[in-house]
Amino acid sequence: MSTARFLLGLQETDQQLAMCRRAYRQIVEELDSEGGVPELTADLEKARVRQLELKVEAARNESEAASLRDRVKQLEERLYSGSITNVRELTAIETEHNTARRELARVDEAIGPSKSAAEEAEQAHQRLESELEERQQEWSVRRKELRKERSRIGTEYKKIGAERETATADIPAPDLETYNALLPRMNGIAVVKVDRGVCQGCRVRLPIGEISRMQNAAGLVNCSSCGRILLTE
């Protein structure tokens, strides 16, 4: 069997190893992401803080409204008691009464929207709580599956790696060095077959002389167009 054929078999092994590495890397990345649980937990905390802020604002509006109602009532009692005869004092109390009523109207108007916002924030927080609980349960199952698959791929990778070590024993060191240098440059395809005079790597028809040289060569022959190692029947 020619060295090029040995290298073609090695290339298939290397492609299997590359697939294992990609699959392993994807699993590690998914495990590191923790199924999006940390992000959802952070969103839940933000929703909790927002909910508390809106509840405090709603409670503050109601408290302020109650205080203003008491103040308006006190001012009205003084205004209509008939005990104030000083015009300047009466005018001052009327001005304060009008200001308090305007402020009460403003606060009363804000109570409804602030309570609605607080209720909506509470509902959003509850939805996120439910979503997080569901996500955590799903991730618990998924994490076990991923760890099991990671272990399987790791075992398979070691097995294929051992097979590669055995396969390289039959390949001359200079040829193996050439192959190893080409493999990453050619996106994992360093050895290609020649079919009907056409390089299956770059799809360029080879000159007649190159095909003849390849058939009679004792060592490796590279495509003059793409540089890949050529294999002919």
Order of alpha helices (4+ residues) and beta strands (2+ residues): alpha-alpha-alpha-alpha-beta-beta-alpha-beta
